[in-house]
Amino acid sequence: MKNIIAVSTGAFILVIAFSCCHSDLYAQTSRSLKPAETERRASETLTKSTRPRARTDFVRMANFYLRDGKLVFGKLVSEEKNKITIERLDESRIVVSTYSKREIDSRTLQVKNIAEAAYYMELAEYFSGRTWDFRDDMDDFIQAIRCCERAKRSLAETEGPDSEKIDEINKKIEHLQADRQVWTREVESRAKLKKLEFEATIETRLKELEDKVNASSQQIDKIVTDMKDNYQKLERSISEIDQGISRQLNILEERIEANRRLIDPWGLSYPRYRYPRRYYRPGDIP
């Protein structure tokens, strides 16, 4: 029994001695670390403890066909009993459209969730792909950069400001801004070239315009002359027709008078010279 107590006492003393040595060793190690290294480790520990847990914000996307066969797709803003509101693309614009449920083929309606950052990066790719066609290019650049900024803000809220994806988006924004500067320079150069081209060819264009005006004037003069000739021909034709009708009426009167004399040679039934006598010049009666 005394031996057991002696062994236990010795073990207890060894444990106490080992603990004291370990404490001294830890204190020496801590003192041997540089102050900067100590601060860095403390900062990393604090950052890890205070960093929020990653989360993801989603955007609801919808696509469907209208009853006339038109496809509609975009961000689902709201869905109610009788209508559905969609934020969709319209060339260089993002427009909000509301559709009645009566317009929609309800069997084709599909709704899915995608990450908000991914949604805005898709928009950024869409608008950046529309640049350099010299149609609403400045609006396309602005929309692309704006969508990148929104995607970056969403990632900062969900994954933290140190996310590698944010660095990629920043590089994308820098690339778009550089492209916009090049585009501005090219547009200014293009405008100058257009101006020089216009100045160089203005005399030729004015000569061509003058020739066209002269040709048009000559054509108008010819039309006016033809109209005058046609009018004169029409007058002559009307005069000839009037003369012909007059001759035919005179001939008809002469025949009536002749027939009357044949029927009543003595003029008993009709007064003589009922019709006024007309005298014709030679050549009037065919």
Phi, psi and omega per residue, in radians:
M1 nan -0.729 3.126
K2 -1.146 -0.604 3.120
N3 -1.128 -0.727 -3.136
I4 -1.096 -0.756 -3.136
I5 -1.126 -0.693 -3.137
A6 -1.135 -0.734 3.112
V7 -1.112 -0.774 -3.133
S8 -1.091 -0.711 3.140
T9 -1.145 -0.702 3.128
G10 -1.150 -0.695 3.119
A11 -1.123 -0.697 3.141
F12 -1.111 -0.706 3.130
I13 -1.141 -0.685 3.105
L14 -1.108 -0.709 3.128
V15 -1.089 -0.760 -3.134
I16 -1.128 -0.718 -3.122
A17 -1.147 -0.725 3.119
F18 -1.108 -0.687 3.121
S19 -1.122 -0.721 -3.141
C20 -1.151 -0.695 3.121
C21 -1.143 -0.728 3.133
H22 -1.101 -0.688 3.125
S23 -1.148 -0.730 3.116
D24 -1.132 -0.695 -3.141
L25 -1.135 -0.730 3.116
Y26 -1.104 -0.715 -3.139
A27 -1.149 -0.700 3.110
Q28 -1.127 -0.710 3.138
T29 -1.111 -0.735 3.135
S30 -1.129 -0.694 -3.136
R31 -1.218 -0.482 -3.116
S32 -1.332 -0.319 3.100
L33 -1.227 2.519 3.106
K34 -1.249 2.665 3.130
P35 -1.065 -0.690 -3.135
A36 -1.110 -0.731 3.135
E37 -1.127 -0.689 3.126
T38 -1.105 -0.763 3.130
E39 -1.139 -0.675 3.137
R40 -1.103 -0.779 3.136
R41 -1.123 -0.694 3.115
A42 -1.123 -0.671 3.135
S43 -1.169 -0.726 3.113
E44 -1.108 -0.715 3.130
T45 -1.102 -0.737 3.129
L46 -1.163 -0.699 3.133
T47 -1.106 -0.760 -3.141
K48 -1.125 -0.619 -3.107
S49 -1.337 -0.513 -3.082
T50 -1.725 -0.182 -3.122
R51 -1.162 2.263 -3.125
P52 -1.239 2.641 3.108
R53 -1.199 2.371 -3.087
A54 -1.073 2.378 3.056
R55 -2.369 2.982 -3.085
T56 -2.301 2.261 3.029
D57 -1.647 2.409 -3.062
F58 -1.986 2.702 3.036
V59 -2.084 2.327 3.128
R60 -1.505 2.166 3.137
M61 -1.903 2.477 -3.127
A62 -2.321 2.552 2.994
N63 -2.518 2.503 -3.106
F64 -2.833 2.913 3.066
Y65 -1.877 2.429 2.993
L66 -1.363 2.919 -3.103
R67 -1.199 -0.310 3.071
D68 -1.528 0.080 3.081
G69 1.658 -0.044 -3.111
K70 -1.388 2.357 3.113
L71 -1.517 2.348 3.095
V72 -2.211 2.302 3.088
F73 -2.596 2.679 3.138
G74 2.803 -2.915 -3.129
K75 -1.341 2.277 3.138
L76 -1.415 1.921 3.135
V77 -1.425 -0.833 3.122
S78 -2.776 2.673 3.080
E79 -2.374 2.105 3.136
E80 -2.053 -3.059 -3.066
K81 -1.129 -0.696 -3.024
N82 -1.959 -0.074 -3.093
K83 -2.669 2.869 3.127
I84 -2.429 2.387 -3.098
T85 -1.984 2.260 -3.060
I86 -2.166 2.402 2.970
E87 -1.717 1.927 -2.990
R88 -2.224 2.930 -3.133
L89 -1.549 2.429 3.049
D90 -2.408 1.503 -3.059
E91 0.981 -1.964 -3.074
S92 -1.637 0.261 -3.104
R93 -2.196 2.736 2.959
I94 -1.947 2.006 -3.049
V95 -2.025 2.700 3.107
V96 -1.887 2.154 -3.104
S97 -2.196 2.472 3.114
T98 -1.995 2.323 -3.103
Y99 -2.136 2.417 3.049
S100 -1.304 2.557 3.121
K101 -1.098 -0.357 3.090
R102 -1.249 -0.439 3.129
E103 -1.387 -0.321 -2.960
I104 -1.710 2.428 2.944
D105 -1.417 1.728 -2.988
S106 -1.053 -0.408 -3.137
R107 -1.209 -0.364 -3.089
T108 -1.691 -0.048 -3.083
L109 -1.242 2.154 3.102
Q110 -2.276 2.367 -3.138
V111 -2.229 2.325 3.092
K112 -2.494 2.814 3.134
N113 -1.838 2.398 2.988
I114 -2.319 2.727 -3.128
A115 -1.069 2.446 -3.090
E116 -1.041 -0.746 3.136
A117 -1.093 -0.723 3.114
A118 -1.125 -0.650 3.122
Y119 -1.072 -0.826 -3.101
Y120 -1.255 -0.505 3.068
M121 -1.234 -0.601 3.036
E122 -1.095 -0.727 3.073
L123 -1.097 -0.717 3.133
A124 -1.074 -0.726 3.110
E125 -1.138 -0.661 3.135
Y126 -1.090 -0.876 -3.084
F127 -1.223 -0.663 3.114
S128 -1.155 -0.520 3.093
G129 -1.252 -0.270 3.131
R130 -1.581 -0.071 -3.113
T131 -1.331 2.868 3.094
W132 1.226 0.297 2.958
D133 -1.766 0.049 3.118
F134 1.003 0.575 3.015
R135 -2.329 1.892 -3.122
D136 1.001 0.551 -3.086
D137 -1.104 -0.711 -3.131
M138 -1.082 -0.718 3.082
D139 -1.112 -0.668 3.140
D140 -1.143 -0.727 3.090
F141 -1.081 -0.780 -3.118
I142 -1.099 -0.778 3.141
Q143 -1.105 -0.732 -3.131
A144 -1.097 -0.804 3.139
I145 -1.143 -0.690 3.133
R146 -1.101 -0.731 3.125
C147 -1.153 -0.666 3.073
C148 -1.081 -0.726 3.130
E149 -1.101 -0.702 3.132
R150 -1.191 -0.667 3.084
A151 -1.123 -0.721 3.119
K152 -1.110 -0.735 3.123
R153 -1.110 -0.680 3.121
S154 -1.138 -0.729 3.113
L155 -1.146 -0.670 3.122
A156 -1.089 -0.606 -3.136
E157 -1.347 -0.525 -3.060
T158 -1.698 -0.678 -3.074
E159 -1.963 -0.124 -3.131
G160 1.710 2.769 -3.066
P161 -1.236 -0.213 -3.096
D162 -1.681 0.250 -3.097
S163 -1.164 2.443 3.100
E164 -1.127 -0.523 3.125
K165 -1.115 -0.575 3.112
I166 -1.150 -0.672 3.076
D167 -1.069 -0.695 3.104
E168 -1.122 -0.699 3.129
I169 -1.168 -0.690 3.099
N170 -1.057 -0.701 3.082
K171 -1.124 -0.663 3.088
K172 -1.101 -0.740 3.130
I173 -1.126 -0.761 3.108
E174 -1.052 -0.714 3.119
H175 -1.112 -0.741 3.130
L176 -1.144 -0.726 3.129
Q177 -1.130 -0.684 3.084
A178 -1.137 -0.728 3.103
D179 -1.083 -0.678 -3.138
R180 -1.138 -0.671 3.094
Q181 -1.123 -0.737 3.097
V182 -1.115 -0.727 3.141
W183 -1.071 -0.763 3.126
T184 -1.068 -0.753 3.122
R185 -1.117 -0.721 -3.138
E186 -1.177 -0.661 3.130
V187 -1.148 -0.754 3.104
E188 -1.083 -0.738 3.100
S189 -1.119 -0.696 3.130
R190 -1.118 -0.713 3.127
A191 -1.124 -0.714 3.112
K192 -1.111 -0.736 3.119
L193 -1.108 -0.699 3.101
K194 -1.090 -0.706 3.138
K195 -1.133 -0.785 3.130
L196 -1.117 -0.690 3.120
E197 -1.105 -0.705 3.137
F198 -1.150 -0.776 -3.140
E199 -1.123 -0.615 -3.116
A200 -1.274 -0.488 -3.064
T201 -1.912 0.131 -3.057
I202 -1.140 -0.667 3.130
E203 -1.111 -0.755 3.119
T204 -1.107 -0.733 -3.135
R205 -1.153 -0.688 3.098
L206 -1.125 -0.686 3.106
K207 -1.124 -0.741 3.096
E208 -1.089 -0.725 3.122
L209 -1.127 -0.713 3.110
E210 -1.106 -0.732 3.104
D211 -1.081 -0.698 3.124
K212 -1.147 -0.688 3.129
V213 -1.147 -0.749 3.116
N214 -1.104 -0.730 3.125
A215 -1.111 -0.699 3.117
S216 -1.146 -0.696 3.132
S217 -1.116 -0.749 3.104
Q218 -1.095 -0.695 3.124
Q219 -1.141 -0.707 3.111
I220 -1.127 -0.745 3.105
D221 -1.043 -0.733 3.129
K222 -1.114 -0.695 3.124
I223 -1.123 -0.743 3.134
V224 -1.112 -0.763 3.121
T225 -1.081 -0.765 3.117
D226 -1.096 -0.677 3.113
M227 -1.119 -0.705 3.102
K228 -1.116 -0.782 3.119
D229 -1.068 -0.758 3.136
N230 -1.123 -0.638 3.120
Y231 -1.148 -0.750 3.103
Q232 -1.120 -0.744 3.084
K233 -1.061 -0.690 3.129
L234 -1.145 -0.718 3.091
E235 -1.057 -0.789 3.131
R236 -1.104 -0.703 -3.142
S237 -1.123 -0.739 3.131
I238 -1.131 -0.718 3.123
S239 -1.107 -0.746 3.119
E240 -1.132 -0.685 3.120
I241 -1.134 -0.717 3.130
D242 -1.109 -0.748 3.094
Q243 -1.118 -0.711 3.124
G244 -1.110 -0.696 3.117
I245 -1.150 -0.692 3.124
S246 -1.099 -0.758 3.126
R247 -1.108 -0.714 3.138
Q248 -1.134 -0.672 3.113
L249 -1.156 -0.688 3.116
N250 -1.129 -0.736 3.108
I251 -1.092 -0.714 3.135
L252 -1.105 -0.683 3.111
E253 -1.146 -0.710 3.126
E254 -1.098 -0.712 3.135
R255 -1.175 -0.677 3.099
I256 -1.090 -0.736 3.137
E257 -1.125 -0.690 3.121
A258 -1.139 -0.772 3.123
N259 -1.109 -0.633 3.138
R260 -1.131 -0.693 -3.140
R261 -1.185 -0.587 3.092
L262 -1.157 -0.707 -3.125
I263 -1.266 -0.703 -3.085
D264 -2.338 1.362 -3.065
P265 -1.096 -0.442 -3.097
W266 -1.631 -0.088 3.088
G267 1.254 0.561 -3.112
L268 -1.393 -0.614 -3.066
S269 -1.484 -0.528 -3.077
Y270 -2.195 2.497 3.056
P271 -1.120 2.454 -3.107
R272 -1.188 2.530 -3.124
Y273 0.990 0.831 3.068
R274 -1.078 -0.690 3.120
Y275 -1.671 2.453 -3.131
P276 -1.126 2.465 3.131
R277 -1.306 2.412 3.105
R278 -2.107 2.468 -3.131
Y279 -1.973 2.341 -3.072
Y280 -1.989 2.560 3.058
R281 -1.421 2.755 3.127
P282 -1.043 2.320 3.135
G283 1.671 -0.182 3.099
D284 -1.250 -0.695 -3.126
I285 -1.565 2.119 3.136
P286 -1.176 nan nan
